[in-house]
Amino acid sequence: MCELMKLTDNLPEKTPPHGGDIYHLARTMGLDLQELLDFSANINPLGFPPGIPRAIQKALPEIVHYPDKRCLGLKEELAAYHHLQAEQILVGNGSTELIYLAARALRPRKALIVAPAFSEYEHGLNAADIPVDFHLTTEAQNFTLDQPLDFRGADLVFLAHPASPSGALLPPDLLAELAAGLEAAGSYLLLDEAFIDFVEEASFKTQLERFPRVLILRSFTKFFAIPGMRLGYLLGAAALLDRLAAIQEPWSVNTLAQAMGRACLRDADYMERSRVLVQRERQDLLQGLKSLPGLQPFDSAVNYLLVKLTRPDFTAASLQKALLTRRIVIRDASNFRGLDARFFRVAVRAREENQQLLEALGHFLR
Ligand SMILES: Cc1ncc(COP(=O)(O)O)c(C=O)c1O
């Protein structure tokens, strides 16, 4: 135990802005990457689709050319998958690139972020010198919007669907009402659906035609388990996407990423297995967390769970450090705007891994 404690001696005091910072953690703790069990990034526990290695091999000879900067092949397959037109899609180097791009291209006078939220909305807006206001949702609301939003004259609203980090879906009527209100005011909505693939039927994409000022942000990172490849896209009106495309750096999406995206979309069996697995394991993990003393997990529709510590002898940071002695990484969520030192987040992983987490939590909390 003493030796394990030493593992965590050199950890930084400050909570990192993202989960999944395992390169840094492993290096600080003197471990190999594979020795860490990472619950801090929310990645499909099935891993990437089995067809990916072949797709990479097949595309490899093409890397002697520049990538297709319009990502036409991938856009056509995305269009077929989502029942949209290729012109309604803009591909980026991860959805994060598109957050920064939207801030720069739309140049709102003022933006509003529904918080707690992914920190890159704020960073992207700051980088474009755009004043930012926040609407804080509350614990009683499961940290999601459940009533009409007063967007206070903002020209651009950032909203996650499902909410992050709580994983709660928004009522469809409320979303439509918000989109209509923003539309009438001439304002934009950036709706972040980076995790919606786990509940694809809840996507707002079916409403896009009605709302030419809505951009829907999507990602291959989470559902298809390829965060290291960097692939995301926007769905929206062609005219609006053209404004973003006009200032996007050329070739930001490499050839292998484009090939991987196409391979992902062709594997319907993997998608189905992923949805079934995550739903089942989330229920199990939720029950397991509820049964532990001093933990209050929030209900979620996707592959992560926000948890509140209800006892005074632990903070998320101290619990995180304790779990690291067992090489388990959770996301201390205290640095999300609107949350505090009592909150942490865990990914839903495979059954045995979730059991390992529950066992370790039980050890420290009992
Ligand atoms: C809610 C949310 N949106 C978007 C992203 C960005 O994902 P990526 O840039 O890998 O597509 C993240 C990453 O953690 C996220 O949590």
The ligand as a Tripos MOL2 file, in Angstrom:
@<TRIPOS>MOLECULE
LIG
   16    16     1     0     0
SMALL
NO_CHARGES

@<TRIPOS>ATOM
      1 C1        -19.8900   17.1330  -24.4930 C.3       1 LIG1
      2 C2        -18.6930   17.0600  -25.3840 C.ar      1 LIG1
      3 N1        -18.7440   17.5980  -26.6160 N.ar      1 LIG1
      4 C3        -17.6960   17.5590  -27.4600 C.ar      1 LIG1
      5 C4        -16.5090   16.9480  -27.0930 C.ar      1 LIG1
      6 C5        -15.3690   16.9470  -28.0590 C.3       1 LIG1
      7 O1        -15.0960   15.6830  -28.5920 O.3       1 LIG1
      8 P1        -14.1770   15.4970  -29.8620 P.3       1 LIG1
      9 O2        -13.4210   16.7650  -30.1060 O.co2     1 LIG1
     10 O3        -13.2560   14.3680  -29.5190 O.co2     1 LIG1
     11 O4        -15.0850   15.1560  -31.0030 O.co2     1 LIG1
     12 C6        -16.3910   16.3770  -25.8290 C.ar      1 LIG1
     13 C7        -15.1320   15.7520  -25.4090 C.2       1 LIG1
     14 O5        -14.9190   15.3820  -24.2850 O.2       1 LIG1
     15 C8        -17.5130   16.4290  -24.9480 C.ar      1 LIG1
     16 O6        -17.4570   15.8940  -23.7320 O.3       1 LIG1
@<TRIPOS>BOND
     1     1     2 1
     2     2     3 ar
     3     2    15 ar
     4     3     4 ar
     5     4     5 ar
     6     5     6 1
     7     5    12 ar
     8     6     7 1
     9     7     8 1
    10     8     9 2
    11     8    10 1
    12     8    11 1
    13    12    13 1
    14    12    15 ar
    15    13    14 2
    16    15    16 1
@<TRIPOS>SUBSTRUCTURE
     1 LIG1         1 GROUP 0 **** ****
